[in-house]
Amino acid sequence: MKKIPKFKSRKEERDFWDTHSVIDYLDELKETSEIVFERPPLKRNFQMRLDDATINKLKRLARVKGVDVSNLIRSWIKEHLHKELKTA
């Protein structure tokens, strides 16, 4: 079996496990009672004012797509930023 490398950071460890299977390292694993949860990076709120008609349209479209309104708006902003920055 392979040896689990020493990691310099949590990110390096996450990147490693994203591309490797734990099955290849079963002999290296030890049982633990300690559970560690890592918090995702903090996100900041951004507030904007929209008229009722726009809000209702957003809610309706989000419901049709089966997503939360804020997720719908967030994805649109990210997509638009990506496109704009690609052409800039």
mmCIF file of the C-alpha atoms, coordinates in Angstrom:
data_MODEL
# 
_entry.id   MODEL 
# 
loop_
_atom_site.group_PDB 
_atom_site.id 
_atom_site.type_symbol 
_atom_site.label_atom_id 
_atom_site.label_alt_id 
_atom_site.label_comp_id 
_atom_site.label_asym_id 
_atom_site.label_entity_id 
_atom_site.label_seq_id 
_atom_site.pdbx_PDB_ins_code 
_atom_site.Cartn_x 
_atom_site.Cartn_y 
_atom_site.Cartn_z 
_atom_site.occupancy 
_atom_site.B_iso_or_equiv 
_atom_site.pdbx_formal_charge 
_atom_site.auth_seq_id 
_atom_site.auth_comp_id 
_atom_site.auth_asym_id 
_atom_site.auth_atom_id 
_atom_site.pdbx_PDB_model_num 
ATOM 1  C CA . MET A 1 1  ? 0.000   0.000  0.000   1.00 0.00 ? 1  MET A CA 1 
ATOM 2  C CA . LYS A 1 2  ? 1.005   3.625  -0.582  1.00 0.00 ? 2  LYS A CA 1 
ATOM 3  C CA . LYS A 1 3  ? 1.993   6.056  2.185   1.00 0.00 ? 3  LYS A CA 1 
ATOM 4  C CA . ILE A 1 4  ? -0.063  9.187  2.855   1.00 0.00 ? 4  ILE A CA 1 
ATOM 5  C CA . PRO A 1 5  ? 2.226   12.190 2.281   1.00 0.00 ? 5  PRO A CA 1 
ATOM 6  C CA . LYS A 1 6  ? 2.780   14.978 4.823   1.00 0.00 ? 6  LYS A CA 1 
ATOM 7  C CA . PHE A 1 7  ? 0.737   18.027 3.921   1.00 0.00 ? 7  PHE A CA 1 
ATOM 8  C CA . LYS A 1 8  ? 1.804   21.649 4.383   1.00 0.00 ? 8  LYS A CA 1 
ATOM 9  C CA . SER A 1 9  ? -1.787  22.931 4.518   1.00 0.00 ? 9  SER A CA 1 
ATOM 10 C CA . ARG A 1 10 ? -5.410  21.829 4.598   1.00 0.00 ? 10 ARG A CA 1 
ATOM 11 C CA . LYS A 1 11 ? -5.767  23.034 1.019   1.00 0.00 ? 11 LYS A CA 1 
ATOM 12 C CA . GLU A 1 12 ? -2.904  20.831 -0.101  1.00 0.00 ? 12 GLU A CA 1 
ATOM 13 C CA . GLU A 1 13 ? -4.529  17.898 1.703   1.00 0.00 ? 13 GLU A CA 1 
ATOM 14 C CA . ARG A 1 14 ? -7.945  18.617 0.133   1.00 0.00 ? 14 ARG A CA 1 
ATOM 15 C CA . ASP A 1 15 ? -6.372  18.848 -3.320  1.00 0.00 ? 15 ASP A CA 1 
ATOM 16 C CA . PHE A 1 16 ? -4.615  15.515 -2.751  1.00 0.00 ? 16 PHE A CA 1 
ATOM 17 C CA . TRP A 1 17 ? -7.794  13.690 -1.704  1.00 0.00 ? 17 TRP A CA 1 
ATOM 18 C CA . ASP A 1 18 ? -9.688  15.200 -4.636  1.00 0.00 ? 18 ASP A CA 1 
ATOM 19 C CA . THR A 1 19 ? -7.393  13.246 -6.955  1.00 0.00 ? 19 THR A CA 1 
ATOM 20 C CA . HIS A 1 20 ? -6.611  10.106 -4.914  1.00 0.00 ? 20 HIS A CA 1 
ATOM 21 C CA . SER A 1 21 ? -8.667  7.230  -3.562  1.00 0.00 ? 21 SER A CA 1 
ATOM 22 C CA . VAL A 1 22 ? -8.652  6.472  0.170   1.00 0.00 ? 22 VAL A CA 1 
ATOM 23 C CA . ILE A 1 23 ? -8.792  2.780  -0.756  1.00 0.00 ? 23 ILE A CA 1 
ATOM 24 C CA . ASP A 1 24 ? -5.138  2.990  -1.811  1.00 0.00 ? 24 ASP A CA 1 
ATOM 25 C CA . TYR A 1 25 ? -4.209  4.104  1.738   1.00 0.00 ? 25 TYR A CA 1 
ATOM 26 C CA . LEU A 1 26 ? -6.320  1.849  3.995   1.00 0.00 ? 26 LEU A CA 1 
ATOM 27 C CA . ASP A 1 27 ? -3.275  0.508  5.887   1.00 0.00 ? 27 ASP A CA 1 
ATOM 28 C CA . GLU A 1 28 ? -2.357  4.082  6.844   1.00 0.00 ? 28 GLU A CA 1 
ATOM 29 C CA . LEU A 1 29 ? -5.714  5.003  8.378   1.00 0.00 ? 29 LEU A CA 1 
ATOM 30 C CA . LYS A 1 30 ? -6.400  4.908  12.108  1.00 0.00 ? 30 LYS A CA 1 
ATOM 31 C CA . GLU A 1 31 ? -9.721  4.966  13.912  1.00 0.00 ? 31 GLU A CA 1 
ATOM 32 C CA . THR A 1 32 ? -10.431 8.178  15.797  1.00 0.00 ? 32 THR A CA 1 
ATOM 33 C CA . SER A 1 33 ? -13.107 9.552  18.069  1.00 0.00 ? 33 SER A CA 1 
ATOM 34 C CA . GLU A 1 34 ? -12.143 13.128 17.194  1.00 0.00 ? 34 GLU A CA 1 
ATOM 35 C CA . ILE A 1 35 ? -14.252 14.677 14.461  1.00 0.00 ? 35 ILE A CA 1 
ATOM 36 C CA . VAL A 1 36 ? -12.942 17.853 12.846  1.00 0.00 ? 36 VAL A CA 1 
ATOM 37 C CA . PHE A 1 37 ? -15.188 20.147 10.841  1.00 0.00 ? 37 PHE A CA 1 
ATOM 38 C CA . GLU A 1 38 ? -13.630 22.894 8.786   1.00 0.00 ? 38 GLU A CA 1 
ATOM 39 C CA . ARG A 1 39 ? -15.640 26.033 8.216   1.00 0.00 ? 39 ARG A CA 1 
ATOM 40 C CA . PRO A 1 40 ? -15.909 27.238 4.641   1.00 0.00 ? 40 PRO A CA 1 
ATOM 41 C CA . PRO A 1 41 ? -14.425 30.674 3.902   1.00 0.00 ? 41 PRO A CA 1 
ATOM 42 C CA . LEU A 1 42 ? -16.606 33.514 5.135   1.00 0.00 ? 42 LEU A CA 1 
ATOM 43 C CA . LYS A 1 43 ? -18.890 35.116 2.619   1.00 0.00 ? 43 LYS A CA 1 
ATOM 44 C CA . ARG A 1 44 ? -20.028 38.699 2.786   1.00 0.00 ? 44 ARG A CA 1 
ATOM 45 C CA . ASN A 1 45 ? -23.554 39.941 2.266   1.00 0.00 ? 45 ASN A CA 1 
ATOM 46 C CA . PHE A 1 46 ? -24.438 42.359 -0.496  1.00 0.00 ? 46 PHE A CA 1 
ATOM 47 C CA . GLN A 1 47 ? -27.743 44.151 -0.384  1.00 0.00 ? 47 GLN A CA 1 
ATOM 48 C CA . MET A 1 48 ? -29.668 45.596 -3.327  1.00 0.00 ? 48 MET A CA 1 
ATOM 49 C CA . ARG A 1 49 ? -33.129 46.972 -3.776  1.00 0.00 ? 49 ARG A CA 1 
ATOM 50 C CA . LEU A 1 50 ? -35.426 45.578 -6.452  1.00 0.00 ? 50 LEU A CA 1 
ATOM 51 C CA . ASP A 1 51 ? -39.029 46.379 -7.299  1.00 0.00 ? 51 ASP A CA 1 
ATOM 52 C CA . ASP A 1 52 ? -41.756 43.878 -6.370  1.00 0.00 ? 52 ASP A CA 1 
ATOM 53 C CA . ALA A 1 53 ? -42.360 42.796 -9.977  1.00 0.00 ? 53 ALA A CA 1 
ATOM 54 C CA . THR A 1 54 ? -38.684 41.861 -10.449 1.00 0.00 ? 54 THR A CA 1 
ATOM 55 C CA . ILE A 1 55 ? -38.575 40.010 -7.130  1.00 0.00 ? 55 ILE A CA 1 
ATOM 56 C CA . ASN A 1 56 ? -41.700 38.042 -8.020  1.00 0.00 ? 56 ASN A CA 1 
ATOM 57 C CA . LYS A 1 57 ? -40.264 37.099 -11.431 1.00 0.00 ? 57 LYS A CA 1 
ATOM 58 C CA . LEU A 1 58 ? -37.023 35.969 -9.769  1.00 0.00 ? 58 LEU A CA 1 
ATOM 59 C CA . LYS A 1 59 ? -38.947 33.865 -7.241  1.00 0.00 ? 59 LYS A CA 1 
ATOM 60 C CA . ARG A 1 60 ? -41.039 32.279 -9.982  1.00 0.00 ? 60 ARG A CA 1 
ATOM 61 C CA . LEU A 1 61 ? -38.022 31.451 -12.143 1.00 0.00 ? 61 LEU A CA 1 
ATOM 62 C CA . ALA A 1 62 ? -36.089 30.085 -9.168  1.00 0.00 ? 62 ALA A CA 1 
ATOM 63 C CA . ARG A 1 63 ? -39.038 27.858 -8.270  1.00 0.00 ? 63 ARG A CA 1 
ATOM 64 C CA . VAL A 1 64 ? -39.215 26.552 -11.862 1.00 0.00 ? 64 VAL A CA 1 
ATOM 65 C CA . LYS A 1 65 ? -35.475 25.813 -11.804 1.00 0.00 ? 65 LYS A CA 1 
ATOM 66 C CA . GLY A 1 66 ? -35.733 24.254 -8.350  1.00 0.00 ? 66 GLY A CA 1 
ATOM 67 C CA . VAL A 1 67 ? -33.180 26.558 -6.736  1.00 0.00 ? 67 VAL A CA 1 
ATOM 68 C CA . ASP A 1 68 ? -33.126 29.233 -4.082  1.00 0.00 ? 68 ASP A CA 1 
ATOM 69 C CA . VAL A 1 69 ? -33.482 32.830 -5.360  1.00 0.00 ? 69 VAL A CA 1 
ATOM 70 C CA . SER A 1 70 ? -30.139 33.856 -3.871  1.00 0.00 ? 70 SER A CA 1 
ATOM 71 C CA . ASN A 1 71 ? -28.413 30.887 -5.548  1.00 0.00 ? 71 ASN A CA 1 
ATOM 72 C CA . LEU A 1 72 ? -29.982 31.827 -8.875  1.00 0.00 ? 72 LEU A CA 1 
ATOM 73 C CA . ILE A 1 73 ? -28.805 35.440 -8.584  1.00 0.00 ? 73 ILE A CA 1 
ATOM 74 C CA . ARG A 1 74 ? -25.362 34.391 -7.331  1.00 0.00 ? 74 ARG A CA 1 
ATOM 75 C CA . SER A 1 75 ? -24.856 32.040 -10.282 1.00 0.00 ? 75 SER A CA 1 
ATOM 76 C CA . TRP A 1 76 ? -25.914 34.745 -12.747 1.00 0.00 ? 76 TRP A CA 1 
ATOM 77 C CA . ILE A 1 77 ? -23.478 37.232 -11.231 1.00 0.00 ? 77 ILE A CA 1 
ATOM 78 C CA . LYS A 1 78 ? -20.618 34.714 -11.337 1.00 0.00 ? 78 LYS A CA 1 
ATOM 79 C CA . GLU A 1 79 ? -21.396 33.744 -14.949 1.00 0.00 ? 79 GLU A CA 1 
ATOM 80 C CA . HIS A 1 80 ? -21.617 37.359 -16.056 1.00 0.00 ? 80 HIS A CA 1 
ATOM 81 C CA . LEU A 1 81 ? -18.400 38.315 -14.251 1.00 0.00 ? 81 LEU A CA 1 
ATOM 82 C CA . HIS A 1 82 ? -16.600 35.375 -15.851 1.00 0.00 ? 82 HIS A CA 1 
ATOM 83 C CA . LYS A 1 83 ? -17.772 36.402 -19.339 1.00 0.00 ? 83 LYS A CA 1 
ATOM 84 C CA . GLU A 1 84 ? -16.960 40.076 -18.820 1.00 0.00 ? 84 GLU A CA 1 
ATOM 85 C CA . LEU A 1 85 ? -13.504 39.408 -17.407 1.00 0.00 ? 85 LEU A CA 1 
ATOM 86 C CA . LYS A 1 86 ? -12.728 36.963 -20.229 1.00 0.00 ? 86 LYS A CA 1 
ATOM 87 C CA . THR A 1 87 ? -13.366 39.657 -22.838 1.00 0.00 ? 87 THR A CA 1 
ATOM 88 C CA . ALA A 1 88 ? -11.737 42.506 -20.892 1.00 0.00 ? 88 ALA A CA 1 
# 
